[in-house]
Amino acid sequence: MVTPISVHQLADRIDAGDSFALLDTRPADSFEAWHAPGARHFPFDPSERLEDRREDLEAVIGDDDNVITICGKGVSSGTLGALLTRATDAYDVSAVTGGMNAWSVLYHHVEIPPDVLGDGSLEIVQLQRRAKGCLSYLVADTDTGQALVVDPTADLDEPIRAAGERGLAIQGVVDTHVHADHVSGGRHLADRLGVPYYLPKRAADRDVTHAFEPLEDGQVLSLGDIEVRVEHTPGHTSEMCSLVVDDQAVFTADTLHVDAVGRTELEFGDEDASKGAQLLYQSIHEELLSLPDDCAVLPGHVAVGTDGRFRGGTPRDPILTTIGAARRDIELLGVDRETFLETVVDAGDKPENYEEIIAHNRGETAGLPGDRVALEVGPNNCSA
C-alpha cells in the first residue's frame, strides 16, 4: 500500500535528517532544472512496465527501506509507488500528494526574534516560500494590531493566515518593485482585503497599468507608533524602494541579500546593465550602509540552488543579516566601484519566463495566471 504524504510532511522528514530514498520521476530536463533536496532521479511514465526497469530502480534506491516518490503533479509517482508495492514488500512506500507543484508553494512562517527588533511593539513575520526562496513579510505593531504586508507572492492565504493567527489586521500591502521572478500577489491581496496597494511612484514610468498608491522617497507609513520609511534604492530596478522600520530593520528586497547584491539587467537589459549597477552601488553605499550597524537586513529572496537547498541560510530559520555584518562579510561591498560594476553586470542565467512575469506584474493581465507554478519554475536567480 502506498501512503500519501504531504509536502509539509516531506519537508519535516528532510529537515529532521531522516533516511529515505526520494525518487523524482520527472523527465531529465525538469529534474536538472529544479528538484527537492536529496532527490534521486528515476524518470518514469505511467505507461511503462516496472518489470523492465526493476534492477535500475533497486540500484537507485540502494540500501534504503523507506521510499518516497514525487513527480510534477502526483500522478506518475503514485503509479510507480503502487507498482513497487505490488512487486515487493521490501519497502515502505509513500507518494507526495500534488508533487513538485505542491512543493513549489510550500511556506514556512518564521518570526524574527524579539532581540533583533528591540523591546517595543514591533513584530515581523518572514513568510518563506521554500522552493523559490521568495521572502515576504508581515510587519506589525502588536499594541494596536495594525499590520502591513510586504512583497506578497500570489499565495494570498499565507499572509492572511499569518495575520489571523496573531490577531492582526492588515492595513495595507506594499510591493517594493515590479518583480521579475515570481507573480506578485500585491494588488490581488489588497483588492481582497479592501486596503491600499502601494508601489514606488516611479513604477508609473514602467508602464504599470493597474491602480496603486504611489510611494514617495522619504514617505512614512505608520502602524500605531511604528514608522515604516520609504527609501528610493534603485539599481535592481529603476523604481525599487527599501522600507526602513524604526531603524531596527530594513526590507531590502532585491537591492541587498544576506550574502549578495541584486542583479541589474532584468529591467535595464544587458546593454544598460552598467547603468543599473551604478545606481545599485549608490543605493547601497549612500543609503543602506548609512543605517545603524545593528539594523536588521531582511531581503526579498534567499538563493536556492537547482538542488532545492538554501544558499544563504536554513529553511525555518530567519533569513537575515545586519548592516554591519553585510559590510564586513559580503565581499562585493568592500571592492572599489569599478570592480563592483564589472561583477554586477555579469550575473549569469536569468530567471525563467521573467519577461512574461514582469508583463503580468505591470498589469497586462487582470487575474492571476492559471499556469503560475509552471511560469515560476526554477530558482529565482535575482542575485548578482
N, C-alpha and C positions, 0 to 999 in steps of 0.2 A: 504493500500500500504506500502511495506517495502522500506525504504530509505537506499541506500548503504552508508556506512561510511568508510572512510579510517582509517588506524591505526594512521596516523598523527592527524586526527580529534578526534579519541578516546583519544589519549594522551592529546590533548588540553582540552578536557572535564574533564578528570581525574585530570589534574593539576589545572584546574580552580575550582575544587571542586563542579562541577555540580551534581545535584541529579538525579540518574537514576539507574535502575537495569541492571547490566551487567551479562547476563546469558551465562555460558560456558557449551556447550552441549557435550563435550568430555567424554570418559569413566573416571571412578573414578581414576584409576591409573595415567592417563595423567594429570588430573586436580590437583591431590595431588602433583605430581612431580613439577608442574610449571604452574602458571596462571597469568593473568594480575591483577594489583592491584584492589581490591574491587570486583572481580568476584564472582558470586554465582553459585553453581553447580546445573545444571539441565540436567543430561545425557539424550540424545535424539537421536534416529536413524530415518532417513527419512522414514523408512517403518512403523513407529509407527503411531497410531491414537491419535491425540491430545485429542479427547473426553475422552479417557480412563484415561488421566492424568491431566485434566483441573484443578481440585481442587489443586493438588500438585503444578502445575505451578503457580497458583494465590497465593499460600502460599509463594512461593519463591520470587515472585515479590513484595508482600506486598503492601505498600501504594504508591509505585512509579507509576507515569503516563507514564514515559519515559522508554522504554525497548530497550536495545541493546543486540543482540545475537552474539556469537562468537563461533567458533569451530576450528578444525585443519586447514582446507583449505578454509572454507567459504561455505560449501555445506549444512551440516545438520543444521547449524544455520540459513541459509537463508530459508530452508524449514520450520523450526519452526516459524520463523518470519512471513512467508506467512500464515501459518495455524492460527497463533494467530490473524492476522488482519482479516482473514475471519470469525473467531469465534466471534470477538467482536471489537467494535470501541472505547473501553475504554483506549487503549494505543496508544502512538506514538512510532512506532517500527522501529528500524534500525538494519542492519546486517553488520558486519565488513567484508569488502572485503579482501579476502586472509587469514582470520582467524589468528590463532596463528603463522602460518608460516610467514605471513607478519609482525606480531608483533615482531618476532624474529630478523628481520633485519631492525628495525626502529632505526634511528640515530638522534642525536642532535649534531649540530656543535657549540661548545662553545668556545669563545675566552677567553684566560687567560688575566685578567685585566692588563693594562699597569703599574699600580702602583706596581704590583707584580714583573714585569720584568725589571724595571728601565726605564730610559728616552731615551734609544737608539733605534736602528732599529730592535730589536728583537721582533718577533711576534710568538705566539704559539696558535694553534687551537686544542682543545681537541675534538676528534670525539667519542661521547658516543654511544655505542651500547646498547640501553636501556635494553632490556630483558636479555642479557647475562652479562652486566656490563663490557664488554671489552672496554678499553680506548686506542685509537690510537691517533697519534699526527701528526700535520703538523707544523714544525718549520722553520722559515724563517728570512732572512734579508730583510726588506722592502726596503732598499736603492738599493739593487741590484736585488731584485725579485727572489733570489735563495732560494729554499726550499728543505727540507728533510722530508721524511715520516718515522715515527717510529711505528713499530708493527702494520701494517695494517691488518685488517681482510680480508676475501675473497670477501667482497663487494667493489670491486675495484673502482666503480664510486664515492664513498664517498670522498676519498682524492683528486681524480681528480677534482670533483666539488668544493671542498673547496679551492683548489689552483686556479682554474679558476675564481671563484668569486672574488678573491683577486688579480688577475693579477700576480700570482706567477708561476714560472717554477720549477717543481720538478727535482732535480739534482741527487737524489739517494734514495734508500729505505733500511732501517735497520730493521732487526729482532734482538731483544736483546737476544733471546734464541730460542730453539726449543719448541714451545708452545704445551701444553697438553690439553687445554680445548676448543680450537677452531682451525679451519682450518686457517692457515696463508695465507694471500694474497701477502706476500712479494715478492717472486720470480716471481709470475704471474704479479703483478703490474710493477715490474722492466722490465720484458720482454715486456709488452705492451708499456711502455714509452721509452724503449731502453736506460735505465740508469743502473748504477751499483746496484747490490744487495749485501748487506753486512750482514754477520753473524760473531759472535765472532770466532776467529781462532780455539778454542778448539771444535767447533761443528764438525770438521772433525773426532774427536775421538768418536763421537756418530754415526758414520756410515751415515752421511749426504751424499747423493749421487748426489744431484744436484749441479750445479756450483754456487759459491758465492765468493765474495771478502772478504778475511779474515781480521777481525779487531784485531789488536794487543792491548794489555794493554798499555794505555798511548797514543795511536794514536789519532791524531786530524783530524777531518773532518771540512773543512772551508766552510762557507756560507758568502761570502763577508768578512766583518770584524768580523763576529761571529764565534767563535770556539766551536765545539762540541767534547769534550774529552771523550775517551773510558776508562772506569774503570772496570776491571775484578772484579765482585762481585758474586762469586759462592755461592751456597747453595740450592736455589730452583732447579737449575740445575748446572752441572759442568762447563758449558761454559758461563753462564749468565754474561751479562755486564750491567752496568748503563751508561747513557750518561749525562755528565755534560756540561751545556751550559753557558759559560761565568761566571760560579759561581753564576749565577742568578737563575738557575733552574736545576733540575736533573731528568731525566727519570729513575725511579727505577724499572720499570716493575714489576716482582713478587718477588723482594727482600724485598721491603718495601711498604706497602699500607698506606692509610691515618690513619688507626686505628689498623693495624695488620702487621704481617710479613708473608712472603710466606711459603708454606709448602715444605717439602724436600724429600718426599718418592716417588714422581711420576717418577723420574729417578732412584734414588738410591735404591728404593724398601724398604719394611718395615724393612728388616733386617739391611740395611745400612743407614736408615734414620738419625741415630745419626751422621754419617759421614757428611751428608749434613747439619745437624743442626749446627755442629761445624764450617763448612765453612761459613754458614749464619751468625753466631754470629760474626765471624771475619770480614766478609764483611760489616756488619752494624756498628760495633763498631770501626773498624780500618779505614774504607774507608768513608762510608756515613756520620757518625756522626762527622767526622773531617771537613766537609764542613761548610761554614758560617751558623750561626743560621737562617738568613733570606733567605737562599736559598730555593726556592720553590720545594717541593717534588711532582712530577707528576707520579703517579703509572700506572701500566698496567691494573689494574682492580679495580672496586669497588664491594663489596659483594652485591649480590642480593638474597633475600630470595625466597622461593618457592611461596610466595605471590606476587612476582613481584616488591617488594619495595626495594629501595636502603637502605643499612645498614650504609653507611658512607657518606651521603650527599644527595643531591636532584637532580633529573634529570633537565637538562638545566642550572644548576649552576656548576661552575668549581669544579671538584673533586680534591682537593689539600690540602696539609698542608705545613709546613716548617720544616726544620731540627730541629730548636729549639722547635717547638710545638710538633713534634714527640717524641723528647727526653723527654719532660715533660708529654705528655698525653698518650702515648702508654705504658701501664703498663709493657709489656713484655721487653721493652728496659731498664727498671730500675732494673730488677732482676739479681741475680748472674748467672754465666754461667751454672751451673748445673740445676738450675730451668728452665732456658731458654731451655736447651736441652731436659729436660723431657717434657716440654709443647709442643715444636715444633714437636716432633716425633709422637705425638698422635693428628693428625689433623682431624680426622673424615672421613666422606664419601668422596670418590674420585670423580672427575668429571666423568660424563657418557662417556663411549667409549674412555677414554683417551689413551689407548694403540693404538687403530686404528688411532686416530688423530695424535699421535706422529709419527706413521709409515708414514702417508701421509706427514707430515711436514718434515720428513727426506728425502723425495723424492722417496718413494717406489711406488707412483703413479704419473703419469705425470701431468694430468689435475686436475681441481677442482672436487671433488666428486659430483655426481648428487644428492645424498641424504644428502647434507651438513647440512641442517636445522635439520633433524632427528638425524644426527650424533652428533650435538652440543646441543641437547635438555637438558634443566635443568640448574640450577645455575652453575657458573664457579668453585666454591669450590677450589680456589687457595690459600686461606689464611689458616694459622695455628691458 
